[in-house]
Amino acid sequence: MSGNTIMNYLIHTKENTANARFQGEITVPGDKSISHRSIMFGSLANGKTEVEGFLEGEDSLATLKAFVKMGVNITGPENGKLTIEGVGMEGLEAPDSPLDLGNSGTSMRLMSGLLSGQRFKTILIGDTSLSGRPMKRVTKPLAQMGANIDTDNGTAPLKIMANTGLSGIRYDMPIASAQVKSCLLLAGMYARGKTCVTEPGITRDHTERMLNAFGYPLEINGNTVCIEGGHELIACRIQIPADISSAAFFLVGASITPGANLLVKNVGINPTRTGVIDILELMGADLTLENKRMFGGEPVADIRVKYSQLNGIDIPEALVPLAIDEFPVLFVAAACAQGQTVLTGAEELRVKESDRIQAMADGLVELGIDAQPTSDGIVIQGGKINGGKVKSFDDHRIAMAFTIAGLRSSGVIEIEDCENVATSFPGFVDLVNSVGLVVETSIVECP
């Protein structure tokens, strides 16, 4: 798509009122967080790693392309399957140009730790959105380990100098962040001695689970995880479950659509990721987890969701880090609920791909909902959603959240700048249309 055009969504309300059924069975794409990590660990392992369920979205493909530029032979992906010929812990090669990570904050933050341990210099760049996101949260503790990283006043591009000797540290994270924790664990694999990271609250543990799958020893004691440098990763087979962050749009959609009875299959239900389920259940959603099982070291289930009148709640702060990526669509659930929903303790949402608190508040107000942003959250009064034009701020989750809002809108909703949906959910429009929404994409010339 040319730089002079943008992709917009039009959600046609009358057709949705008649057709939206949210019935039957669907499968959403593979988990983005696990897809990133499968490339990183598979590349550093000894032997051949086979991956199934890989998310073929722009973010995870950016990670894949970066490791190919560093000399890793990766075959695929094809229908979610790929093979990684691992080069070992010391086998990466210096790229001949900066590594472009597009919109992927996960790639940049995790790879800054991994690349701090390499014998060559690398430069990490990204798109305009990623280049504005804070990186000091990783570069500061990495500097304590001995890494030498130059930034543009705390943001990308990141210039990571050749490793001259990392040392393990004990680090108490000021804010719960799986990306910071994972970054330091990756650097810790190359450090002398032990690196221990203590987090103030529970965050997703995909890195720890995958390190175990690849045979790298860890020590976990409560909210502290320790890793010692000098061990190896052994290639294995990785099965990636469906992404609960992508499933969340359909969980909310079915919850707010009268007559809905939808089964979302093979969804990862890692307990560090199920905040969206817990919050919806507190709001009165009708959710059932069926066919629970283990899938490539991660717990999965089929999630059945039926329509239920939701009620506003005060969201427990303990659930915030367990649902941090799902709040945009949870705000839509709150807009459809009876009464008031209050979120606090979620200042992290202000430094995502967009300021998600302000972006969602502005959009909801445009659609007739009383939504008051606060410094660390939002207060939403449930009400009637009207039609209108809203901005996605080039944020995939904002665009998809307002698409789901179209299910309950009294008029047409137009969402501006939706191209970045492909970063996490290729095929989103086709899938929502398959369950009865009428979403039209249009290419609009920029003024």
C-alpha positions as CSV (number, residue, x, y, z in Angstrom):
1,M,0.0,0.0,0.0
2,S,1.3,3.4,-0.9
3,G,2.3,5.9,1.7
4,N,-0.3,8.3,0.3
5,T,-3.2,6.0,1.1
6,I,-4.7,4.4,4.2
7,M,-7.0,1.5,4.8
8,N,-10.3,2.2,6.6
9,Y,-13.0,-0.1,7.9
10,L,-16.8,0.5,7.5
11,I,-19.1,-1.5,9.8
12,H,-22.6,-1.6,8.3
13,T,-24.9,-1.7,11.3
14,K,-28.2,-2.6,9.7
15,E,-26.7,-5.6,8.1
16,N,-25.0,-6.6,11.3
17,T,-28.3,-6.3,13.2
18,A,-29.8,-8.7,10.8
19,N,-26.9,-11.1,10.2
20,A,-24.6,-11.1,13.2
21,R,-25.0,-14.5,14.7
22,F,-21.7,-15.5,16.3
23,Q,-22.7,-19.1,16.0
24,G,-20.6,-22.2,15.3
25,E,-16.8,-22.8,15.6
26,I,-13.8,-20.7,14.7
27,T,-10.1,-20.8,15.2
28,V,-8.0,-17.6,15.5
29,P,-4.3,-17.3,14.6
30,G,-1.4,-18.5,16.7
31,D,-0.1,-16.8,19.7
32,K,2.1,-13.8,18.8
33,S,4.2,-13.8,22.0
34,I,5.0,-17.5,21.6
35,S,5.7,-17.1,17.9
36,H,8.3,-14.5,18.6
37,R,10.0,-16.7,21.2
38,S,10.0,-19.8,19.0
39,I,12.1,-18.0,16.4
40,M,14.5,-16.6,19.0
41,F,15.1,-19.8,20.9
42,G,15.0,-22.0,17.9
43,S,17.7,-19.9,16.2
44,L,20.0,-20.2,19.3
45,A,19.4,-23.9,19.8
46,N,21.6,-26.8,18.8
47,G,19.7,-28.8,16.1
48,K,16.5,-28.4,14.1
49,T,13.4,-26.9,15.7
50,E,10.0,-27.6,14.1
51,V,7.2,-25.1,14.8
52,E,3.5,-25.5,14.2
53,G,0.9,-22.8,14.6
54,F,3.2,-19.9,13.9
55,L,1.5,-16.6,13.5
56,E,2.1,-15.3,10.0
57,G,1.5,-11.7,11.0
58,E,3.8,-8.8,10.3
59,D,5.2,-8.5,13.9
60,S,6.3,-12.1,14.2
61,L,7.5,-12.2,10.6
62,A,9.7,-9.2,11.5
63,T,11.4,-11.3,14.1
64,L,11.8,-14.2,11.6
65,K,13.4,-11.9,9.0
66,A,15.8,-10.4,11.5
67,F,17.2,-13.8,12.4
68,V,17.5,-14.8,8.7
69,K,19.6,-11.6,8.3
70,M,21.8,-12.9,11.1
71,G,22.5,-16.2,9.2
72,V,19.8,-18.5,10.5
73,N,18.3,-20.9,7.9
74,I,14.5,-20.9,8.4
75,T,12.2,-22.8,6.0
76,G,8.6,-21.5,5.9
77,P,6.3,-20.5,7.3
78,E,3.7,-22.4,5.3
79,N,0.3,-22.9,6.8
80,G,1.8,-22.0,10.2
81,K,4.6,-24.5,10.0
82,L,8.3,-23.7,9.8
83,T,11.7,-25.3,10.5
84,I,14.6,-23.5,12.1
85,E,18.2,-24.7,11.7
86,G,19.7,-23.6,15.0
87,V,23.1,-22.1,15.0
88,G,23.8,-22.4,18.7
89,M,24.4,-19.7,21.3
90,E,27.4,-18.3,19.6
91,G,26.5,-18.9,16.0
92,L,24.6,-15.7,15.0
93,E,26.4,-13.5,12.3
94,A,26.6,-9.7,12.1
95,P,23.8,-8.4,9.9
96,D,24.9,-6.2,6.9
97,S,22.3,-3.5,7.7
98,P,20.0,-2.4,10.5
99,L,17.4,-4.9,11.7
100,D,13.9,-3.4,10.9
101,L,11.4,-4.7,13.4
102,G,8.4,-2.8,12.0
103,N,5.8,-2.2,14.7
104,S,6.9,-5.0,17.0
105,G,7.8,-3.8,20.5
106,T,8.2,-7.4,21.7
107,S,10.9,-8.0,19.0
108,M,12.8,-4.9,19.9
109,R,12.8,-5.2,23.7
110,L,13.5,-9.0,23.8
111,M,16.2,-8.8,21.1
112,S,18.0,-5.9,22.8
113,G,18.8,-8.4,25.6
114,L,19.7,-11.2,23.3
115,L,21.9,-9.0,21.1
116,S,23.7,-7.5,24.0
117,G,25.4,-10.8,24.4
118,Q,26.7,-11.0,20.8
119,R,30.2,-10.4,19.6
120,F,29.1,-7.9,16.9
121,K,27.3,-4.6,16.7
122,T,23.7,-4.3,15.7
123,I,21.2,-1.5,15.1
124,L,17.5,-2.0,15.7
125,I,15.0,0.2,13.9
126,G,11.2,0.3,13.6
127,D,8.3,2.2,12.1
128,T,7.2,5.6,13.4
129,S,5.0,4.1,16.1
130,L,7.7,1.8,17.5
131,S,10.3,4.6,17.3
132,G,8.3,6.6,19.7
133,R,7.9,3.8,22.4
134,P,10.0,3.9,25.5
135,M,13.1,1.6,25.6
136,K,14.8,2.9,28.7
137,R,13.0,0.2,30.7
138,V,15.2,-2.4,29.0
139,T,18.4,-0.3,28.2
140,K,18.8,0.8,31.9
141,P,19.0,-2.6,33.5
142,L,21.0,-3.9,30.5
143,A,23.6,-1.2,31.2
144,Q,23.8,-2.4,34.7
145,M,24.8,-5.8,33.3
146,G,27.5,-4.2,31.2
147,A,25.7,-3.7,27.9
148,N,26.6,-0.7,25.8
149,I,23.5,0.6,24.0
150,D,23.0,4.0,22.4
151,T,19.4,5.3,22.0
152,D,17.7,8.3,20.5
153,N,16.9,9.9,23.8
154,G,15.5,6.6,25.2
155,T,13.8,5.4,22.0
156,A,14.7,3.6,18.8
157,P,16.9,3.3,16.9
158,L,19.0,1.2,19.3
159,K,22.7,0.8,18.6
160,I,23.9,-2.3,20.5
161,M,27.7,-2.5,20.7
162,A,29.6,-5.8,20.7
163,N,29.6,-7.7,24.0
164,T,32.7,-7.0,26.1
165,G,31.5,-9.0,29.0
166,L,28.0,-9.1,30.7
167,S,27.6,-9.8,34.4
168,G,24.6,-11.1,36.1
169,I,22.5,-8.8,38.3
170,R,19.6,-8.8,40.7
171,Y,16.9,-6.6,39.3
172,D,13.7,-5.5,41.0
173,M,11.3,-4.3,38.2
174,P,9.5,-1.1,39.1
175,I,6.6,-2.1,36.8
176,A,5.4,-5.6,35.9
177,S,6.5,-6.3,32.3
178,A,7.0,-9.6,30.7
179,Q,9.0,-7.9,28.0
180,V,11.5,-6.4,30.4
181,K,11.8,-9.7,32.3
182,S,12.3,-11.7,29.1
183,C,14.9,-9.2,27.9
184,L,17.0,-9.6,31.0
185,L,16.7,-13.4,31.0
186,L,17.9,-13.5,27.4
187,A,20.9,-11.3,28.3
188,G,21.4,-13.5,31.3
189,M,22.1,-16.5,29.1
190,Y,25.3,-14.6,28.0
191,A,26.3,-13.2,31.4
192,R,28.8,-14.3,33.9
193,G,27.1,-15.6,37.0
194,K,23.4,-15.5,37.8
195,T,20.8,-12.9,36.7
196,C,17.7,-12.7,38.9
197,V,14.6,-10.7,38.0
198,T,11.8,-10.0,40.6
199,E,8.5,-8.6,39.3
200,P,6.0,-6.7,41.4
201,G,3.1,-8.7,39.9
202,I,2.5,-11.8,37.8
203,T,3.2,-11.4,34.1
204,R,3.1,-13.8,31.2
205,D,5.6,-16.6,31.5
206,H,6.0,-17.8,27.9
207,T,9.8,-17.2,28.1
208,E,10.2,-19.4,31.2
209,R,8.1,-22.2,29.7
210,M,10.0,-22.1,26.4
211,L,13.4,-22.1,28.1
212,N,12.3,-25.2,29.9
213,A,11.2,-26.8,26.6
214,F,14.6,-26.1,25.1
215,G,16.3,-27.6,28.2
216,Y,17.8,-24.4,29.6
217,P,17.8,-24.4,33.5
218,L,15.9,-21.8,35.5
219,E,15.2,-21.2,39.1
220,I,11.8,-19.9,39.9
221,N,10.8,-18.8,43.4
222,G,7.5,-16.9,43.7
223,N,7.9,-13.7,41.6
224,T,11.6,-14.1,41.2
225,V,13.2,-16.0,38.3
226,C,17.0,-16.6,38.0
227,I,19.1,-17.8,35.1
228,E,22.8,-18.5,34.9
229,G,24.9,-18.0,31.8
230,G,26.8,-20.6,30.0
231,H,24.2,-23.3,29.3
232,E,22.9,-24.5,25.9
233,L,19.5,-24.7,24.2
234,I,18.5,-28.0,22.6
235,A,16.2,-28.0,19.6
236,C,12.7,-29.3,20.1
237,R,9.2,-29.3,18.6
238,I,7.0,-26.3,19.4
239,Q,3.2,-26.3,19.0
240,I,1.7,-22.8,19.3
241,P,-1.8,-22.4,20.6
242,A,-4.3,-19.9,19.3
243,D,-3.7,-16.4,20.7
244,I,-6.1,-15.4,23.5
245,S,-5.5,-11.8,22.7
246,S,-7.0,-12.4,19.2
247,A,-9.7,-14.6,20.7
248,A,-10.7,-11.8,23.0
249,F,-12.4,-9.9,20.2
250,F,-14.7,-12.8,19.6
251,L,-15.3,-13.5,23.3
252,V,-16.5,-9.9,23.7
253,G,-18.4,-10.0,20.4
254,A,-20.4,-13.1,21.3
255,S,-21.0,-11.8,24.9
256,I,-22.7,-8.6,23.5
257,T,-24.6,-10.2,20.6
258,P,-28.1,-11.6,21.4
259,G,-28.4,-15.2,20.4
260,A,-24.7,-15.8,20.2
261,N,-23.3,-19.3,20.9
262,L,-19.7,-19.4,19.7
263,L,-16.9,-21.9,20.2
264,V,-13.3,-20.6,19.8
265,K,-11.0,-23.5,19.5
266,N,-7.5,-24.3,20.8
267,V,-7.1,-21.1,22.7
268,G,-4.0,-20.7,25.0
269,I,-5.2,-20.4,28.6
270,N,-1.8,-19.8,30.2
271,P,-2.8,-18.5,33.7
272,T,-0.6,-15.4,33.2
273,R,-2.8,-14.5,30.2
274,T,-6.4,-15.2,31.3
275,G,-7.3,-11.9,32.8
276,V,-9.7,-11.2,29.9
277,I,-11.7,-14.3,30.9
278,D,-11.7,-13.4,34.6
279,I,-12.9,-9.9,33.9
280,L,-15.6,-10.9,31.5
281,E,-16.9,-13.5,34.0
282,L,-16.9,-10.8,36.7
283,M,-19.1,-8.7,34.4
284,G,-21.5,-11.6,34.0
285,A,-20.4,-13.2,30.7
286,D,-21.4,-16.8,30.0
287,L,-18.0,-18.5,29.3
288,T,-17.2,-22.2,29.5
289,L,-13.8,-23.7,29.1
290,E,-14.1,-27.1,27.3
291,N,-11.6,-29.8,26.4
292,K,-8.7,-28.5,28.5
293,R,-5.4,-30.0,27.6
294,M,-1.7,-29.3,27.2
295,F,-0.4,-28.2,23.8
296,G,3.3,-27.8,23.3
297,G,3.9,-27.1,27.0
298,E,1.1,-24.5,27.2
299,P,-2.4,-25.1,28.6
300,V,-5.2,-24.8,26.0
301,A,-9.0,-25.1,25.8
302,D,-11.9,-24.6,23.6
303,I,-13.9,-21.6,24.9
304,R,-17.6,-21.5,24.5
305,V,-19.3,-18.1,24.9
306,K,-22.9,-17.2,24.8
307,Y,-24.7,-13.9,24.9
308,S,-25.3,-12.5,28.4
309,Q,-26.2,-9.0,29.7
310,L,-23.0,-7.6,31.1
311,N,-22.7,-5.5,34.2
312,G,-20.2,-2.7,35.0
313,I,-17.5,-3.6,37.6
314,D,-14.5,-2.1,39.3
315,I,-11.7,-4.1,37.6
316,P,-9.4,-5.7,40.2
317,E,-5.9,-4.3,39.7
318,A,-4.4,-7.7,40.2
319,L,-5.9,-8.7,36.9
320,V,-4.5,-5.7,35.0
321,P,-1.1,-7.3,33.9
322,L,-3.0,-10.5,33.0
323,A,-5.2,-8.7,30.5
324,I,-3.0,-5.7,29.4
325,D,-3.4,-6.4,25.6
326,E,-7.1,-7.1,25.8
327,F,-8.3,-3.8,27.4
328,P,-9.3,-2.0,24.2
329,V,-12.0,-4.6,23.5
330,L,-12.9,-4.9,27.2
331,F,-13.7,-1.2,27.0
332,V,-16.2,-2.0,24.3
333,A,-17.7,-4.7,26.6
334,A,-17.9,-2.0,29.3
335,A,-19.7,0.4,26.9
336,C,-22.4,-2.3,26.4
337,A,-22.7,-3.2,30.1
338,Q,-25.3,-1.9,32.5
339,G,-23.7,0.6,34.9
340,Q,-20.2,1.9,35.5
341,T,-16.9,0.1,34.8
342,V,-13.7,1.5,36.4
343,L,-10.1,0.6,35.5
344,T,-7.1,1.7,37.6
345,G,-3.5,0.7,37.7
346,A,-3.1,0.4,33.9
347,E,-0.7,3.3,33.1
348,E,1.1,0.8,30.9
349,L,-1.7,1.2,28.4
350,R,-0.5,4.7,27.6
351,V,2.8,3.5,26.1
352,K,1.6,0.8,23.8
353,E,1.3,1.1,20.0
354,S,-0.8,4.1,20.9
355,D,-2.0,5.7,24.1
356,R,-4.7,3.1,24.3
357,I,-6.5,4.8,27.2
358,Q,-6.9,8.1,25.4
359,A,-7.5,6.5,22.0
360,M,-10.3,4.4,23.2
361,A,-11.8,7.2,25.4
362,D,-11.8,9.6,22.4
363,G,-13.4,7.0,20.1
364,L,-16.1,5.9,22.6
365,V,-17.0,9.5,23.2
366,E,-17.3,10.0,19.5
367,L,-19.8,7.1,19.5
368,G,-21.9,8.5,22.3
369,I,-20.5,6.7,25.3
370,D,-19.5,8.5,28.5
371,A,-15.8,7.6,28.9
372,Q,-13.5,9.5,31.2
373,P,-9.8,8.8,31.0
374,T,-7.6,9.0,34.1
375,S,-3.9,8.9,34.5
376,D,-3.8,5.2,35.0
377,G,-7.2,4.0,33.6
378,I,-10.7,4.9,32.6
379,V,-14.3,5.3,33.8
380,I,-16.9,4.1,31.4
381,Q,-20.7,4.4,31.8
382,G,-22.5,1.8,29.8
383,G,-24.9,3.2,27.3
384,K,-26.1,3.2,23.6
385,I,-23.4,3.1,21.0
386,N,-24.0,5.5,18.0
387,G,-22.4,5.6,14.6
388,G,-19.5,7.8,13.8
389,K,-15.9,8.1,12.6
390,V,-13.1,7.0,15.0
391,K,-9.4,7.0,14.7
392,S,-7.3,3.8,15.3
393,F,-4.0,5.8,15.6
394,D,-2.5,3.0,13.5
395,D,-3.0,0.6,16.4
396,H,-4.3,-2.8,15.5
397,R,-6.1,-3.5,18.7
398,I,-7.9,-0.1,18.6
399,A,-9.1,-0.9,15.1
400,M,-10.3,-4.3,15.9
401,A,-12.0,-3.2,19.2
402,F,-14.1,-0.6,17.4
403,T,-15.0,-3.1,14.7
404,I,-16.6,-5.2,17.5
405,A,-18.4,-2.1,18.7
406,G,-20.2,-2.1,15.4
407,L,-22.3,-5.1,16.7
408,R,-24.2,-2.8,19.0
409,S,-24.1,0.5,17.1
410,S,-27.2,2.4,15.9
411,G,-25.3,3.7,12.9
412,V,-22.4,3.1,10.6
413,I,-19.0,3.2,12.2
414,E,-16.0,4.2,10.1
415,I,-12.5,3.3,11.5
416,E,-9.6,5.2,10.1
417,D,-6.1,3.7,9.4
418,C,-6.6,-0.1,9.9
419,E,-3.6,-1.4,7.9
420,N,-1.7,-2.5,11.0
421,V,-4.4,-5.1,11.9
422,A,-2.1,-7.4,9.8
423,T,0.6,-7.1,12.5
424,S,-1.2,-9.4,14.8
425,F,-4.3,-10.8,13.1
426,P,-4.1,-11.4,9.3
427,G,-7.5,-12.5,8.1
428,F,-9.4,-10.6,10.8
429,V,-12.0,-9.1,8.5
430,D,-12.6,-12.4,6.8
431,L,-13.1,-14.1,10.1
432,V,-15.5,-11.5,11.6
433,N,-17.5,-11.5,8.4
434,S,-17.7,-15.3,8.5
435,V,-19.6,-15.0,11.8
436,G,-22.0,-12.4,10.5
437,L,-20.5,-9.0,10.7
438,V,-20.5,-6.8,7.6
439,V,-17.2,-5.1,7.5
440,E,-16.1,-3.4,4.3
441,T,-12.5,-2.3,3.8
442,S,-11.7,0.8,1.7
443,I,-8.6,2.5,0.5
444,V,-8.7,6.2,1.1
445,E,-6.3,8.8,-0.4
446,C,-4.5,10.8,2.3
447,P,-5.2,14.6,2.1
